[in-house]
Amino acid sequence: MSTTFTAPYVPPTQDNINNGTTVIINIREATYIVGEREYDPAPSKLALVTVYPEGVDFLSVTMSADPDVIDPDVEEDGTTFGFTVVDVEVKLHTDANPSGDPASGIDVYVTVSPAVPEISPASATTDANGRAQFTLTSTDLPEDDGSQNEFLISVDAVHLTDTNIKAGEQILRVYIIDWEPPVEPGTPFPTFLVIASLFCVGAVSYGVIRRIKK
């Protein structure tokens, strides 16, 4: 699935040159049904788009996690935690090349909110292809109720040697499913005990009646 966002005109004011105009695009839900089987919907996605006026050089950030749902947070053994790999790609956009080229040597910083899972490393430098990679590792969520918990990964890409190039940023939602203990099947009440109990009750009642009659 793809969509096209057409940027509005941004006047070249100093504020727009410094900060641009920010737009957040939200893909609310993705569903899939095959025959009689309906899959759980994919969680929502956010994309941060910053629009600069003409003549501004800037970094753009593309970020993805595969998978973007960690299920479960921890295995039944309580020591094997779920994780996902977060890929970041940074491009440098200039008037000469508006579509951008891979930007190497860019410092990339990542944070998670709420700061429950661990992301490692906290920062990295992009390689020759403009890429950096991080690992998000879950923690043992406390409820153990099968709930879906949302976490927001934020990325900032900074060109330290040229302050005229605007930093890039991006956000990504990742979900962690809290492990839930399996439901043990109930033990059926033995039929012969029910029959025996009824027989005993009947026998006692009969004995009482006999005594009254005497």
C-alpha positions in Angstrom: 0.0 0.0 0.0 1.3 3.4 -0.9 0.0 6.9 -0.9 1.3 10.3 -2.1 1.5 13.5 0.0 1.7 16.7 -2.0 3.5 19.4 0.1 2.0 22.8 0.5 3.9 25.9 -0.4 6.1 27.0 2.5 7.2 30.7 2.4 10.9 31.2 3.0 10.6 32.9 6.4 13.4 32.5 8.9 11.2 30.3 11.1 10.3 28.0 8.2 14.0 27.9 7.1 15.0 26.9 10.6 12.2 24.5 11.5 10.1 23.8 8.4 6.4 22.8 8.6 5.6 19.5 10.2 2.9 17.1 9.1 2.0 13.8 10.8 0.5 11.1 8.5 -1.3 8.3 10.4 -2.2 5.0 8.8 -4.9 4.0 11.3 -5.4 0.3 10.6 -4.7 -2.5 8.2 -7.0 -5.5 8.1 -6.9 -8.8 6.2 -9.6 -11.4 5.7 -9.1 -14.7 3.8 -12.2 -16.8 3.4 -13.6 -17.3 6.9 -10.4 -16.3 8.6 -9.9 -12.8 9.8 -6.4 -11.8 11.0 -5.8 -9.5 13.9 -5.5 -5.9 12.5 -2.1 -4.4 12.1 -1.5 -1.6 14.6 -1.5 2.0 13.4 1.6 3.7 11.8 2.9 7.2 12.0 5.0 9.1 9.5 6.5 12.5 10.3 7.0 14.8 7.2 8.8 18.1 7.5 8.4 20.5 4.6 11.1 23.1 4.0 11.1 26.1 1.6 13.3 26.0 -1.5 17.0 26.4 -1.0 17.3 24.5 2.4 19.5 21.4 2.6 18.1 18.8 5.0 18.3 15.2 6.2 15.3 12.8 5.8 14.8 9.7 8.0 13.1 6.4 7.1 12.6 4.0 9.9 11.1 0.5 10.1 10.9 -2.4 12.5 10.4 -6.0 11.5 8.3 -7.1 13.2 6.6 -4.0 14.6 4.7 -6.2 17.1 6.7 -8.2 19.7 4.6 -11.2 20.8 5.1 -12.1 23.6 7.1 -9.8 25.8 8.8 -12.8 27.4 8.6 -16.6 26.9 7.1 -18.9 29.5 10.6 -19.5 30.9 10.7 -15.9 32.1 14.2 -15.3 30.8 13.9 -15.2 27.0 12.7 -11.7 26.0 11.2 -10.8 22.7 13.0 -8.3 20.4 12.9 -6.6 17.1 15.4 -5.0 14.8 14.9 -1.3 13.9 16.4 -0.1 10.6 17.1 3.6 10.0 18.0 5.1 6.6 19.2 8.7 6.3 19.3 10.7 3.0 20.7 14.1 2.3 18.4 16.4 0.1 19.8 19.4 -1.7 18.6 21.7 -4.5 20.9 19.8 -6.8 19.3 16.4 -5.8 15.9 16.9 -4.2 15.2 13.2 -4.1 18.2 12.7 -1.9 21.4 10.6 -1.7 22.3 8.1 1.1 24.1 10.1 3.8 27.0 8.4 5.5 28.7 9.5 8.7 25.5 10.9 10.1 25.0 10.6 13.9 21.7 8.9 14.7 20.1 9.0 18.2 17.2 6.9 19.3 14.9 7.0 22.4 11.9 5.0 23.5 8.8 6.3 25.3 7.7 5.1 27.8 11.2 4.0 28.6 10.3 0.4 29.4 12.0 -1.7 26.7 15.7 -1.3 26.0 17.0 0.0 22.7 20.7 -0.6 21.9 22.8 1.1 21.0 21.5 4.5 22.1 23.3 6.1 19.1 25.1 5.0 15.9 26.7 6.4 12.8 25.3 5.7 9.4 27.3 3.5 7.0 28.2 4.1 3.4 24.6 3.3 2.4 23.2 5.8 4.9 21.9 3.1 7.2 22.1 2.3 10.9 20.6 -0.5 12.9 19.3 -0.9 16.4 17.8 -3.6 18.6 14.7 -3.1 20.7 14.4 -5.7 23.5 11.3 -6.2 25.5 11.0 -6.4 29.3 8.7 -8.5 31.4 5.5 -6.5 31.5 3.8 -6.9 34.9 0.2 -7.7 34.2 0.5 -11.0 32.3 -2.9 -10.4 30.8 -2.3 -10.6 27.0 -2.7 -6.8 26.6 -1.2 -4.8 23.8 1.2 -2.1 24.9 2.3 0.8 22.7 5.8 2.3 22.6 7.1 5.2 20.6 10.6 5.1 19.1 12.0 8.6 18.2 15.0 9.1 15.9 17.1 12.2 15.4 19.7 12.3 12.6 22.3 15.1 12.9 25.0 16.3 10.5 27.6 17.4 13.0 30.1 18.9 10.5 27.7 21.1 8.7 25.2 22.9 10.9 23.5 24.4 7.8 22.0 21.0 7.0 18.8 20.6 8.9 18.5 17.6 11.2 16.1 14.8 10.3 13.7 13.1 12.7 11.1 10.3 12.6 8.8 8.4 14.9 7.7 4.8 14.9 5.1 2.9 16.9 6.0 -0.5 18.2 3.7 -2.8 20.2 4.5 -5.4 22.8 2.0 -8.1 23.7 2.1 -9.0 27.4 2.5 -12.8 27.9 -0.6 -14.5 29.3 -0.5 -17.8 31.1 -2.4 -20.5 29.2 -5.8 -21.4 30.6 -5.7 -24.9 32.1 -8.7 -27.0 31.0 -11.1 -27.7 33.9 -11.2 -31.1 35.5 -14.6 -32.7 34.9 -16.4 -33.8 38.1 -16.5 -37.6 38.0 -19.9 -39.0 37.0 -19.7 -42.0 39.4 -19.3 -39.6 42.4 -22.5 -37.8 41.4 -24.4 -41.1 41.2 -22.9 -42.4 44.5 -23.9 -39.1 46.2 -27.5 -39.3 44.9 -27.7 -42.9 46.0 -26.5 -42.0 49.5 -29.0 -39.2 49.8 -31.8 -41.4 48.7 -30.8 -44.1 51.1 -30.6 -41.7 54.1 -34.0 -40.2 53.2 -35.6 -43.6 52.9 -34.2 -44.6 56.3 -35.7 -41.5 57.9 -39.1 -42.1 56.4 -39.1 -45.7 57.6 -38.3 -44.6 61.2 -41.1 -42.1 61.2 -43.6 -44.7 60.1 -42.6 -47.0 63.0 
